[in-house]
Amino acid sequence: MMPVLAMFYGIIIRMYLMEGSQHHRPHIHARYGEFEAAIDIEEGELLAGELPRKQLRLVQAWIELRRDELLANWELAQQGIPPYRIDPL
């Protein structure tokens, strides 16, 4: 299951629920049209996939502004608890 955390400028941000397992580094999944990418929460680094340059910058700016909320949601998701919605950019 991958609940939606936010939507802005045609970008959908999600986070996997992974109860009982450690799921790599804290990250989000961003989708824009046919593009999809995993992006690190702590550094804003592209981990996998791709997004157009402009949309990647928007997601990275949003991560910078919402990092504390994203990390709190990551902790919830690791326990299998649905994360909270986060304000868009």
PDB file of N, CA, C and O in Angstrom:
ATOM      1  N   MET A   1       0.844  -1.187   0.000  1.00  0.00           N
ATOM      2  CA  MET A   1       0.000   0.000   0.000  1.00  0.00           C
ATOM      3  C   MET A   1       0.884   1.243   0.000  1.00  0.00           C
ATOM      4  O   MET A   1       1.896   1.294   0.699  1.00  0.00           O
ATOM      5  N   MET A   2       0.492   2.249  -0.793  1.00  0.00           N
ATOM      6  CA  MET A   2       1.285   3.457  -0.894  1.00  0.00           C
ATOM      7  C   MET A   2       0.367   4.680  -0.877  1.00  0.00           C
ATOM      8  O   MET A   2      -0.041   5.160  -1.935  1.00  0.00           O
ATOM      9  N   PRO A   3       0.033   5.195   0.330  1.00  0.00           N
ATOM     10  CA  PRO A   3      -0.868   6.347   0.434  1.00  0.00           C
ATOM     11  C   PRO A   3      -0.285   7.620  -0.192  1.00  0.00           C
ATOM     12  O   PRO A   3       0.931   7.807  -0.234  1.00  0.00           O
ATOM     13  N   VAL A   4      -1.177   8.484  -0.675  1.00  0.00           N
ATOM     14  CA  VAL A   4      -0.784   9.777  -1.220  1.00  0.00           C
ATOM     15  C   VAL A   4      -0.535  10.739  -0.057  1.00  0.00           C
ATOM     16  O   VAL A   4      -1.372  10.882   0.834  1.00  0.00           O
ATOM     17  N   LEU A   5       0.634  11.400  -0.079  1.00  0.00           N
ATOM     18  CA  LEU A   5       0.957  12.399   0.944  1.00  0.00           C
ATOM     19  C   LEU A   5       0.580  13.803   0.489  1.00  0.00           C
ATOM     20  O   LEU A   5       0.120  14.622   1.284  1.00  0.00           O
ATOM     21  N   ALA A   6       0.783  14.074  -0.818  1.00  0.00           N
ATOM     22  CA  ALA A   6       0.512  15.415  -1.336  1.00  0.00           C
ATOM     23  C   ALA A   6       0.408  15.358  -2.851  1.00  0.00           C
ATOM     24  O   ALA A   6       0.876  14.417  -3.493  1.00  0.00           O
ATOM     25  N   MET A   7      -0.220  16.393  -3.407  1.00  0.00           N
ATOM     26  CA  MET A   7      -0.290  16.572  -4.860  1.00  0.00           C
ATOM     27  C   MET A   7      -0.105  18.056  -5.150  1.00  0.00           C
ATOM     28  O   MET A   7      -0.751  18.904  -4.535  1.00  0.00           O
ATOM     29  N   PHE A   8       0.781  18.359  -6.094  1.00  0.00           N
ATOM     30  CA  PHE A   8       0.986  19.741  -6.508  1.00  0.00           C
ATOM     31  C   PHE A   8       1.597  19.777  -7.906  1.00  0.00           C
ATOM     32  O   PHE A   8       2.447  18.954  -8.244  1.00  0.00           O
ATOM     33  N   TYR A   9       1.155  20.740  -8.713  1.00  0.00           N
ATOM     34  CA  TYR A   9       1.663  20.935 -10.076  1.00  0.00           C
ATOM     35  C   TYR A   9       1.685  19.642 -10.892  1.00  0.00           C
ATOM     36  O   TYR A   9       2.606  19.423 -11.680  1.00  0.00           O
ATOM     37  N   GLY A  10       0.687  18.794 -10.711  1.00  0.00           N
ATOM     38  CA  GLY A  10       0.602  17.548 -11.462  1.00  0.00           C
ATOM     39  C   GLY A  10       1.483  16.429 -10.928  1.00  0.00           C
ATOM     40  O   GLY A  10       1.568  15.361 -11.533  1.00  0.00           O
ATOM     41  N   ILE A  11       2.137  16.669  -9.802  1.00  0.00           N
ATOM     42  CA  ILE A  11       3.033  15.681  -9.185  1.00  0.00           C
ATOM     43  C   ILE A  11       2.296  15.019  -8.032  1.00  0.00           C
ATOM     44  O   ILE A  11       1.685  15.702  -7.210  1.00  0.00           O
ATOM     45  N   ILE A  12       2.349  13.698  -7.967  1.00  0.00           N
ATOM     46  CA  ILE A  12       1.730  12.945  -6.870  1.00  0.00           C
ATOM     47  C   ILE A  12       2.860  12.363  -6.021  1.00  0.00           C
ATOM     48  O   ILE A  12       3.761  11.696  -6.531  1.00  0.00           O
ATOM     49  N   ILE A  13       2.790  12.630  -4.715  1.00  0.00           N
ATOM     50  CA  ILE A  13       3.814  12.158  -3.775  1.00  0.00           C
ATOM     51  C   ILE A  13       3.217  11.052  -2.916  1.00  0.00           C
ATOM     52  O   ILE A  13       2.148  11.220  -2.329  1.00  0.00           O
ATOM     53  N   ARG A  14       3.913   9.917  -2.846  1.00  0.00           N
ATOM     54  CA  ARG A  14       3.461   8.770  -2.047  1.00  0.00           C
ATOM     55  C   ARG A  14       4.592   8.231  -1.182  1.00  0.00           C
ATOM     56  O   ARG A  14       5.765   8.549  -1.379  1.00  0.00           O
ATOM     57  N   MET A  15       4.192   7.386  -0.196  1.00  0.00           N
ATOM     58  CA  MET A  15       5.160   6.712   0.672  1.00  0.00           C
ATOM     59  C   MET A  15       4.637   5.310   0.975  1.00  0.00           C
ATOM     60  O   MET A  15       3.471   5.137   1.330  1.00  0.00           O
ATOM     61  N   TYR A  16       5.507   4.316   0.834  1.00  0.00           N
ATOM     62  CA  TYR A  16       5.124   2.934   1.120  1.00  0.00           C
ATOM     63  C   TYR A  16       4.929   2.704   2.615  1.00  0.00           C
ATOM     64  O   TYR A  16       5.630   3.290   3.440  1.00  0.00           O
ATOM     65  N   LEU A  17       3.966   1.843   2.957  1.00  0.00           N
ATOM     66  CA  LEU A  17       3.817   1.340   4.320  1.00  0.00           C
ATOM     67  C   LEU A  17       4.595   0.033   4.388  1.00  0.00           C
ATOM     68  O   LEU A  17       4.369  -0.860   3.571  1.00  0.00           O
ATOM     69  N   MET A  18       5.506  -0.094   5.346  1.00  0.00           N
ATOM     70  CA  MET A  18       6.367  -1.276   5.425  1.00  0.00           C
ATOM     71  C   MET A  18       6.431  -1.815   6.852  1.00  0.00           C
ATOM     72  O   MET A  18       7.493  -1.800   7.474  1.00  0.00           O
ATOM     73  N   GLU A  19       5.318  -2.281   7.362  1.00  0.00           N
ATOM     74  CA  GLU A  19       5.257  -2.779   8.730  1.00  0.00           C
ATOM     75  C   GLU A  19       6.211  -3.947   8.941  1.00  0.00           C
ATOM     76  O   GLU A  19       6.208  -4.918   8.184  1.00  0.00           O
ATOM     77  N   GLY A  20       7.030  -3.831   9.990  1.00  0.00           N
ATOM     78  CA  GLY A  20       7.903  -4.926  10.399  1.00  0.00           C
ATOM     79  C   GLY A  20       9.160  -5.099   9.574  1.00  0.00           C
ATOM     80  O   GLY A  20       9.866  -6.092   9.750  1.00  0.00           O
ATOM     81  N   SER A  21       9.470  -4.170   8.678  1.00  0.00           N
ATOM     82  CA  SER A  21      10.707  -4.293   7.913  1.00  0.00           C
ATOM     83  C   SER A  21      11.331  -2.923   7.712  1.00  0.00           C
ATOM     84  O   SER A  21      10.634  -1.909   7.659  1.00  0.00           O
ATOM     85  N   GLN A  22      12.628  -2.907   7.602  1.00  0.00           N
ATOM     86  CA  GLN A  22      13.338  -1.657   7.334  1.00  0.00           C
ATOM     87  C   GLN A  22      13.451  -1.508   5.822  1.00  0.00           C
ATOM     88  O   GLN A  22      13.982  -2.394   5.152  1.00  0.00           O
ATOM     89  N   HIS A  23      12.968  -0.423   5.289  1.00  0.00           N
ATOM     90  CA  HIS A  23      12.876  -0.216   3.849  1.00  0.00           C
ATOM     91  C   HIS A  23      13.886   0.838   3.400  1.00  0.00           C
ATOM     92  O   HIS A  23      13.514   1.984   3.151  1.00  0.00           O
ATOM     93  N   HIS A  24      15.135   0.467   3.297  1.00  0.00           N
ATOM     94  CA  HIS A  24      16.190   1.331   2.767  1.00  0.00           C
ATOM     95  C   HIS A  24      16.272   2.668   3.503  1.00  0.00           C
ATOM     96  O   HIS A  24      15.950   2.762   4.687  1.00  0.00           O
ATOM     97  N   ARG A  25      16.708   3.690   2.783  1.00  0.00           N
ATOM     98  CA  ARG A  25      16.792   5.036   3.339  1.00  0.00           C
ATOM     99  C   ARG A  25      15.411   5.685   3.298  1.00  0.00           C
ATOM    100  O   ARG A  25      14.582   5.331   2.459  1.00  0.00           O
ATOM    101  N   PRO A  26      15.163   6.633   4.199  1.00  0.00           N
ATOM    102  CA  PRO A  26      13.887   7.355   4.148  1.00  0.00           C
ATOM    103  C   PRO A  26      13.723   8.029   2.783  1.00  0.00           C
ATOM    104  O   PRO A  26      14.580   8.808   2.367  1.00  0.00           O
ATOM    105  N   HIS A  27      12.628   7.731   2.094  1.00  0.00           N
ATOM    106  CA  HIS A  27      12.411   8.291   0.776  1.00  0.00           C
ATOM    107  C   HIS A  27      10.920   8.361   0.447  1.00  0.00           C
ATOM    108  O   HIS A  27      10.079   7.759   1.115  1.00  0.00           O
ATOM    109  N   ILE A  28      10.634   9.108  -0.592  1.00  0.00           N
ATOM    110  CA  ILE A  28       9.278   9.225  -1.121  1.00  0.00           C
ATOM    111  C   ILE A  28       9.288   8.756  -2.566  1.00  0.00           C
ATOM    112  O   ILE A  28      10.344   8.587  -3.175  1.00  0.00           O
ATOM    113  N   HIS A  29       8.095   8.551  -3.099  1.00  0.00           N
ATOM    114  CA  HIS A  29       7.925   8.231  -4.513  1.00  0.00           C
ATOM    115  C   HIS A  29       7.133   9.369  -5.135  1.00  0.00           C
ATOM    116  O   HIS A  29       6.066   9.738  -4.644  1.00  0.00           O
ATOM    117  N   ALA A  30       7.665   9.924  -6.224  1.00  0.00           N
ATOM    118  CA  ALA A  30       7.002  11.020  -6.924  1.00  0.00           C
ATOM    119  C   ALA A  30       6.631  10.547  -8.324  1.00  0.00           C
ATOM    120  O   ALA A  30       7.433   9.913  -9.010  1.00  0.00           O
ATOM    121  N   ARG A  31       5.412  10.863  -8.737  1.00  0.00           N
ATOM    122  CA  ARG A  31       4.939  10.491 -10.077  1.00  0.00           C
ATOM    123  C   ARG A  31       4.468  11.750 -10.791  1.00  0.00           C
ATOM    124  O   ARG A  31       3.756  12.581 -10.225  1.00  0.00           O
ATOM    125  N   TYR A  32       4.882  11.868 -12.043  1.00  0.00           N
ATOM    126  CA  TYR A  32       4.456  12.985 -12.885  1.00  0.00           C
ATOM    127  C   TYR A  32       4.254  12.416 -14.283  1.00  0.00           C
ATOM    128  O   TYR A  32       5.220  12.061 -14.958  1.00  0.00           O
ATOM    129  N   GLY A  33       2.998  12.331 -14.717  1.00  0.00           N
ATOM    130  CA  GLY A  33       2.712  11.722 -16.015  1.00  0.00           C
ATOM    131  C   GLY A  33       3.235  10.304 -16.053  1.00  0.00           C
ATOM    132  O   GLY A  33       2.918   9.499 -15.177  1.00  0.00           O
ATOM    133  N   GLU A  34       4.038   9.986 -17.066  1.00  0.00           N
ATOM    134  CA  GLU A  34       4.601   8.632 -17.164  1.00  0.00           C
ATOM    135  C   GLU A  34       5.898   8.469 -16.384  1.00  0.00           C
ATOM    136  O   GLU A  34       6.473   7.380 -16.366  1.00  0.00           O
ATOM    137  N   PHE A  35       6.366   9.532 -15.741  1.00  0.00           N
ATOM    138  CA  PHE A  35       7.621   9.487 -14.986  1.00  0.00           C
ATOM    139  C   PHE A  35       7.366   9.122 -13.534  1.00  0.00           C
ATOM    140  O   PHE A  35       6.351   9.507 -12.953  1.00  0.00           O
ATOM    141  N   GLU A  36       8.295   8.376 -12.955  1.00  0.00           N
ATOM    142  CA  GLU A  36       8.211   8.036 -11.531  1.00  0.00           C
ATOM    143  C   GLU A  36       9.620   7.937 -10.983  1.00  0.00           C
ATOM    144  O   GLU A  36      10.528   7.443 -11.652  1.00  0.00           O
ATOM    145  N   ALA A  37       9.794   8.416  -9.744  1.00  0.00           N
ATOM    146  CA  ALA A  37      11.117   8.409  -9.134  1.00  0.00           C
ATOM    147  C   ALA A  37      11.019   8.224  -7.626  1.00  0.00           C
ATOM    148  O   ALA A  37      10.029   8.602  -6.999  1.00  0.00           O
ATOM    149  N   ALA A  38      12.066   7.636  -7.060  1.00  0.00           N
ATOM    150  CA  ALA A  38      12.236   7.558  -5.607  1.00  0.00           C
ATOM    151  C   ALA A  38      13.268   8.623  -5.236  1.00  0.00           C
ATOM    152  O   ALA A  38      14.333   8.706  -5.847  1.00  0.00           O
ATOM    153  N   ILE A  39      12.941   9.437  -4.225  1.00  0.00           N
ATOM    154  CA  ILE A  39      13.794  10.556  -3.837  1.00  0.00           C
ATOM    155  C   ILE A  39      14.042  10.513  -2.338  1.00  0.00           C
ATOM    156  O   ILE A  39      13.109  10.413  -1.542  1.00  0.00           O
ATOM    157  N   ASP A  40      15.310  10.590  -1.968  1.00  0.00           N
ATOM    158  CA  ASP A  40      15.741  10.553  -0.571  1.00  0.00           C
ATOM    159  C   ASP A  40      15.192  11.766   0.180  1.00  0.00           C
ATOM    160  O   ASP A  40      15.241  12.888  -0.324  1.00  0.00           O
ATOM    161  N   ILE A  41      14.676  11.540   1.375  1.00  0.00           N
ATOM    162  CA  ILE A  41      14.114  12.633   2.178  1.00  0.00           C
ATOM    163  C   ILE A  41      15.221  13.484   2.807  1.00  0.00           C
ATOM    164  O   ILE A  41      15.104  14.709   2.851  1.00  0.00           O
ATOM    165  N   GLU A  42      16.274  12.863   3.284  1.00  0.00           N
ATOM    166  CA  GLU A  42      17.296  13.604   4.019  1.00  0.00           C
ATOM    167  C   GLU A  42      18.164  14.483   3.124  1.00  0.00           C
ATOM    168  O   GLU A  42      18.572  15.566   3.543  1.00  0.00           O
ATOM    169  N   GLU A  43      18.455  14.040   1.897  1.00  0.00           N
ATOM    170  CA  GLU A  43      19.339  14.792   1.005  1.00  0.00           C
ATOM    171  C   GLU A  43      18.651  15.322  -0.252  1.00  0.00           C
ATOM    172  O   GLU A  43      19.222  16.152  -0.959  1.00  0.00           O
ATOM    173  N   GLY A  44      17.430  14.857  -0.542  1.00  0.00           N
ATOM    174  CA  GLY A  44      16.754  15.265  -1.770  1.00  0.00           C
ATOM    175  C   GLY A  44      17.347  14.620  -3.014  1.00  0.00           C
ATOM    176  O   GLY A  44      17.069  15.049  -4.134  1.00  0.00           O
ATOM    177  N   GLU A  45      18.160  13.595  -2.818  1.00  0.00           N
ATOM    178  CA  GLU A  45      18.860  12.919  -3.911  1.00  0.00           C
ATOM    179  C   GLU A  45      17.928  11.961  -4.656  1.00  0.00           C
ATOM    180  O   GLU A  45      17.118  11.269  -4.039  1.00  0.00           O
ATOM    181  N   LEU A  46      18.047  11.927  -5.966  1.00  0.00           N
ATOM    182  CA  LEU A  46      17.304  10.986  -6.793  1.00  0.00           C
ATOM    183  C   LEU A  46      17.902   9.601  -6.586  1.00  0.00           C
ATOM    184  O   LEU A  46      19.081   9.387  -6.868  1.00  0.00           O
ATOM    185  N   LEU A  47      17.097   8.658  -6.096  1.00  0.00           N
ATOM    186  CA  LEU A  47      17.578   7.311  -5.806  1.00  0.00           C
ATOM    187  C   LEU A  47      17.322   6.347  -6.961  1.00  0.00           C
ATOM    188  O   LEU A  47      18.147   5.476  -7.236  1.00  0.00           O
ATOM    189  N   ALA A  48      16.202   6.494  -7.626  1.00  0.00           N
ATOM    190  CA  ALA A  48      15.835   5.587  -8.720  1.00  0.00           C
ATOM    191  C   ALA A  48      14.793   6.258  -9.592  1.00  0.00           C
ATOM    192  O   ALA A  48      14.079   7.153  -9.141  1.00  0.00           O
ATOM    193  N   GLY A  49      14.706   5.830 -10.830  1.00  0.00           N
ATOM    194  CA  GLY A  49      13.720   6.358 -11.750  1.00  0.00           C
ATOM    195  C   GLY A  49      14.121   7.720 -12.282  1.00  0.00           C
ATOM    196  O   GLY A  49      15.289   8.104 -12.229  1.00  0.00           O
ATOM    197  N   GLU A  50      13.134   8.449 -12.798  1.00  0.00           N
ATOM    198  CA  GLU A  50      13.418   9.786 -13.300  1.00  0.00           C
ATOM    199  C   GLU A  50      12.168  10.653 -13.302  1.00  0.00           C
ATOM    200  O   GLU A  50      11.039  10.168 -13.386  1.00  0.00           O
ATOM    201  N   LEU A  51      12.414  11.949 -13.206  1.00  0.00           N
ATOM    202  CA  LEU A  51      11.398  12.988 -13.352  1.00  0.00           C
ATOM    203  C   LEU A  51      11.996  14.053 -14.268  1.00  0.00           C
ATOM    204  O   LEU A  51      13.216  14.211 -14.314  1.00  0.00           O
ATOM    205  N   PRO A  52      11.153  14.785 -14.997  1.00  0.00           N
ATOM    206  CA  PRO A  52      11.697  15.931 -15.738  1.00  0.00           C
ATOM    207  C   PRO A  52      12.391  16.885 -14.757  1.00  0.00           C
ATOM    208  O   PRO A  52      12.001  16.988 -13.594  1.00  0.00           O
ATOM    209  N   ARG A  53      13.398  17.559 -15.234  1.00  0.00           N
ATOM    210  CA  ARG A  53      14.235  18.421 -14.375  1.00  0.00           C
ATOM    211  C   ARG A  53      13.422  19.415 -13.535  1.00  0.00           C
ATOM    212  O   ARG A  53      13.658  19.557 -12.335  1.00  0.00           O
ATOM    213  N   LYS A  54      12.471  20.096 -14.169  1.00  0.00           N
ATOM    214  CA  LYS A  54      11.657  21.096 -13.456  1.00  0.00           C
ATOM    215  C   LYS A  54      10.873  20.451 -12.315  1.00  0.00           C
ATOM    216  O   LYS A  54      10.848  20.982 -11.205  1.00  0.00           O
ATOM    217  N   GLN A  55      10.233  19.313 -12.580  1.00  0.00           N
ATOM    218  CA  GLN A  55       9.432  18.640 -11.553  1.00  0.00           C
ATOM    219  C   GLN A  55      10.331  18.092 -10.435  1.00  0.00           C
ATOM    220  O   GLN A  55       9.947  18.123  -9.265  1.00  0.00           O
ATOM    221  N   LEU A  56      11.506  17.598 -10.781  1.00  0.00           N
ATOM    222  CA  LEU A  56      12.434  17.125  -9.751  1.00  0.00           C
ATOM    223  C   LEU A  56      12.815  18.276  -8.826  1.00  0.00           C
ATOM    224  O   LEU A  56      12.868  18.099  -7.609  1.00  0.00           O
ATOM    225  N   ARG A  57      13.079  19.451  -9.389  1.00  0.00           N
ATOM    226  CA  ARG A  57      13.427  20.610  -8.550  1.00  0.00           C
ATOM    227  C   ARG A  57      12.266  21.011  -7.645  1.00  0.00           C
ATOM    228  O   ARG A  57      12.477  21.381  -6.490  1.00  0.00           O
ATOM    229  N   LEU A  58      11.041  20.938  -8.165  1.00  0.00           N
ATOM    230  CA  LEU A  58       9.874  21.254  -7.335  1.00  0.00           C
ATOM    231  C   LEU A  58       9.765  20.274  -6.170  1.00  0.00           C
ATOM    232  O   LEU A  58       9.518  20.684  -5.036  1.00  0.00           O
ATOM    233  N   VAL A  59       9.948  18.991  -6.441  1.00  0.00           N
ATOM    234  CA  VAL A  59       9.871  17.982  -5.384  1.00  0.00           C
ATOM    235  C   VAL A  59      10.987  18.200  -4.368  1.00  0.00           C
ATOM    236  O   VAL A  59      10.749  18.093  -3.165  1.00  0.00           O
ATOM    237  N   GLN A  60      12.184  18.499  -4.822  1.00  0.00           N
ATOM    238  CA  GLN A  60      13.300  18.732  -3.904  1.00  0.00           C
ATOM    239  C   GLN A  60      13.052  19.961  -3.027  1.00  0.00           C
ATOM    240  O   GLN A  60      13.389  19.953  -1.843  1.00  0.00           O
ATOM    241  N   ALA A  61      12.469  21.011  -3.595  1.00  0.00           N
ATOM    242  CA  ALA A  61      12.126  22.203  -2.804  1.00  0.00           C
ATOM    243  C   ALA A  61      11.076  21.856  -1.757  1.00  0.00           C
ATOM    244  O   ALA A  61      11.167  22.296  -0.611  1.00  0.00           O
ATOM    245  N   TRP A  62      10.078  21.066  -2.150  1.00  0.00           N
ATOM    246  CA  TRP A  62       9.025  20.644  -1.214  1.00  0.00           C
ATOM    247  C   TRP A  62       9.617  19.801  -0.083  1.00  0.00           C
ATOM    248  O   TRP A  62       9.258  19.978   1.081  1.00  0.00           O
ATOM    249  N   ILE A  63      10.516  18.893  -0.425  1.00  0.00           N
ATOM    250  CA  ILE A  63      11.177  18.078   0.602  1.00  0.00           C
ATOM    251  C   ILE A  63      11.920  18.973   1.586  1.00  0.00           C
ATOM    252  O   ILE A  63      11.843  18.761   2.796  1.00  0.00           O
ATOM    253  N   GLU A  64      12.633  19.964   1.078  1.00  0.00           N
ATOM    254  CA  GLU A  64      13.384  20.885   1.941  1.00  0.00           C
ATOM    255  C   GLU A  64      12.449  21.571   2.941  1.00  0.00           C
ATOM    256  O   GLU A  64      12.782  21.702   4.119  1.00  0.00           O
ATOM    257  N   LEU A  65      11.284  22.004   2.470  1.00  0.00           N
ATOM    258  CA  LEU A  65      10.327  22.701   3.329  1.00  0.00           C
ATOM    259  C   LEU A  65       9.614  21.768   4.313  1.00  0.00           C
ATOM    260  O   LEU A  65       9.236  22.195   5.404  1.00  0.00           O
ATOM    261  N   ARG A  66       9.431  20.520   3.940  1.00  0.00           N
ATOM    262  CA  ARG A  66       8.600  19.586   4.712  1.00  0.00           C
ATOM    263  C   ARG A  66       9.385  18.411   5.299  1.00  0.00           C
ATOM    264  O   ARG A  66       8.790  17.401   5.675  1.00  0.00           O
ATOM    265  N   ARG A  67      10.702  18.529   5.381  1.00  0.00           N
ATOM    266  CA  ARG A  67      11.550  17.408   5.808  1.00  0.00           C
ATOM    267  C   ARG A  67      11.132  16.815   7.162  1.00  0.00           C
ATOM    268  O   ARG A  67      11.045  15.595   7.298  1.00  0.00           O
ATOM    269  N   ASP A  68      10.877  17.654   8.148  1.00  0.00           N
ATOM    270  CA  ASP A  68      10.506  17.140   9.476  1.00  0.00           C
ATOM    271  C   ASP A  68       9.214  16.332   9.422  1.00  0.00           C
ATOM    272  O   ASP A  68       9.116  15.266  10.028  1.00  0.00           O
ATOM    273  N   GLU A  69       8.221  16.846   8.690  1.00  0.00           N
ATOM    274  CA  GLU A  69       6.953  16.120   8.544  1.00  0.00           C
ATOM    275  C   GLU A  69       7.154  14.809   7.788  1.00  0.00           C
ATOM    276  O   GLU A  69       6.557  13.790   8.135  1.00  0.00           O
ATOM    277  N   LEU A  70       7.993  14.840   6.757  1.00  0.00           N
ATOM    278  CA  LEU A  70       8.262  13.633   5.975  1.00  0.00           C
ATOM    279  C   LEU A  70       8.960  12.568   6.819  1.00  0.00           C
ATOM    280  O   LEU A  70       8.622  11.388   6.735  1.00  0.00           O
ATOM    281  N   LEU A  71       9.925  12.981   7.624  1.00  0.00           N
ATOM    282  CA  LEU A  71      10.623  12.005   8.475  1.00  0.00           C
ATOM    283  C   LEU A  71       9.691  11.431   9.541  1.00  0.00           C
ATOM    284  O   LEU A  71       9.779  10.249   9.872  1.00  0.00           O
ATOM    285  N   ALA A  72       8.801  12.261  10.076  1.00  0.00           N
ATOM    286  CA  ALA A  72       7.810  11.758  11.037  1.00  0.00           C
ATOM    287  C   ALA A  72       6.885  10.754  10.351  1.00  0.00           C
ATOM    288  O   ALA A  72       6.558   9.718  10.930  1.00  0.00           O
ATOM    289  N   ASN A  73       6.468  11.052   9.137  1.00  0.00           N
ATOM    290  CA  ASN A  73       5.634  10.123   8.369  1.00  0.00           C
ATOM    291  C   ASN A  73       6.398   8.838   8.056  1.00  0.00           C
ATOM    292  O   ASN A  73       5.815   7.754   8.072  1.00  0.00           O
ATOM    293  N   TRP A  74       7.680   8.947   7.776  1.00  0.00           N
ATOM    294  CA  TRP A  74       8.499   7.757   7.496  1.00  0.00           C
ATOM    295  C   TRP A  74       8.464   6.809   8.695  1.00  0.00           C
ATOM    296  O   TRP A  74       8.320   5.597   8.532  1.00  0.00           O
ATOM    297  N   GLU A  75       8.597   7.364   9.887  1.00  0.00           N
ATOM    298  CA  GLU A  75       8.558   6.539  11.101  1.00  0.00           C
ATOM    299  C   GLU A  75       7.203   5.832  11.227  1.00  0.00           C
ATOM    300  O   GLU A  75       7.153   4.649  11.561  1.00  0.00           O
ATOM    301  N   LEU A  76       6.127   6.538  10.966  1.00  0.00           N
ATOM    302  CA  LEU A  76       4.799   5.923  11.011  1.00  0.00           C
ATOM    303  C   LEU A  76       4.693   4.803   9.978  1.00  0.00           C
ATOM    304  O   LEU A  76       4.231   3.705  10.288  1.00  0.00           O
ATOM    305  N   ALA A  77       5.120   5.087   8.756  1.00  0.00           N
ATOM    306  CA  ALA A  77       5.011   4.111   7.667  1.00  0.00           C
ATOM    307  C   ALA A  77       5.811   2.845   7.969  1.00  0.00           C
ATOM    308  O   ALA A  77       5.402   1.747   7.591  1.00  0.00           O
ATOM    309  N   GLN A  78       6.949   2.994   8.649  1.00  0.00           N
ATOM    310  CA  GLN A  78       7.764   1.831   8.998  1.00  0.00           C
ATOM    311  C   GLN A  78       7.046   0.924  10.003  1.00  0.00           C
ATOM    312  O   GLN A  78       7.352  -0.264  10.113  1.00  0.00           O
ATOM    313  N   GLN A  79       6.098   1.498  10.727  1.00  0.00           N
ATOM    314  CA  GLN A  79       5.303   0.732  11.693  1.00  0.00           C
ATOM    315  C   GLN A  79       3.982   0.256  11.084  1.00  0.00           C
ATOM    316  O   GLN A  79       3.159  -0.348  11.771  1.00  0.00           O
ATOM    317  N   GLY A  80       3.786   0.530   9.798  1.00  0.00           N
ATOM    318  CA  GLY A  80       2.549   0.127   9.138  1.00  0.00           C
ATOM    319  C   GLY A  80       1.389   1.063   9.408  1.00  0.00           C
ATOM    320  O   GLY A  80       0.241   0.730   9.113  1.00  0.00           O
ATOM    321  N   ILE A  81       1.674   2.237   9.968  1.00  0.00           N
ATOM    322  CA  ILE A  81       0.638   3.226  10.274  1.00  0.00           C
ATOM    323  C   ILE A  81       0.538   4.196   9.095  1.00  0.00           C
ATOM    324  O   ILE A  81       1.554   4.744   8.667  1.00  0.00           O
ATOM    325  N   PRO A  82      -0.661   4.416   8.565  1.00  0.00           N
ATOM    326  CA  PRO A  82      -0.788   5.338   7.428  1.00  0.00           C
ATOM    327  C   PRO A  82      -0.246   6.725   7.776  1.00  0.00           C
ATOM    328  O   PRO A  82      -0.559   7.268   8.835  1.00  0.00           O
ATOM    329  N   PRO A  83       0.562   7.294   6.889  1.00  0.00           N
ATOM    330  CA  PRO A  83       1.109   8.622   7.134  1.00  0.00           C
ATOM    331  C   PRO A  83       0.046   9.703   6.958  1.00  0.00           C
ATOM    332  O   PRO A  83      -1.005   9.468   6.361  1.00  0.00           O
ATOM    333  N   TYR A  84       0.337  10.883   7.484  1.00  0.00           N
ATOM    334  CA  TYR A  84      -0.555  12.025   7.366  1.00  0.00           C
ATOM    335  C   TYR A  84      -0.328  12.741   6.050  1.00  0.00           C
ATOM    336  O   TYR A  84       0.763  12.689   5.482  1.00  0.00           O
ATOM    337  N   ARG A  85      -1.377  13.418   5.562  1.00  0.00           N
ATOM    338  CA  ARG A  85      -1.234  14.281   4.389  1.00  0.00           C
ATOM    339  C   ARG A  85      -0.351  15.458   4.782  1.00  0.00           C
ATOM    340  O   ARG A  85      -0.353  15.892   5.934  1.00  0.00           O
ATOM    341  N   ILE A  86       0.402  15.967   3.815  1.00  0.00           N
ATOM    342  CA  ILE A  86       1.306  17.086   4.042  1.00  0.00           C
ATOM    343  C   ILE A  86       0.915  18.180   3.053  1.00  0.00           C
ATOM    344  O   ILE A  86       0.568  17.897   1.907  1.00  0.00           O
ATOM    345  N   ASP A  87       0.975  19.429   3.507  1.00  0.00           N
ATOM    346  CA  ASP A  87       0.611  20.556   2.648  1.00  0.00           C
ATOM    347  C   ASP A  87       1.450  20.542   1.368  1.00  0.00           C
ATOM    348  O   ASP A  87       2.644  20.248   1.403  1.00  0.00           O
ATOM    349  N   PRO A  88       0.818  20.860   0.248  1.00  0.00           N
ATOM    350  CA  PRO A  88       1.554  20.898  -1.021  1.00  0.00           C
ATOM    351  C   PRO A  88       2.474  22.115  -1.096  1.00  0.00           C
ATOM    352  O   PRO A  88       2.509  22.953  -0.195  1.00  0.00           O
ATOM    353  N   LEU A  89       3.199  22.181  -2.175  1.00  0.00           N
ATOM    354  CA  LEU A  89       4.118  23.295  -2.417  1.00  0.00           C
ATOM    355  C   LEU A  89       3.328  24.527  -2.807  1.00  0.00           C
ATOM    356  O   LEU A  89       3.913  25.582  -3.056  1.00  0.00           O
TER     357      LEU A  89
END
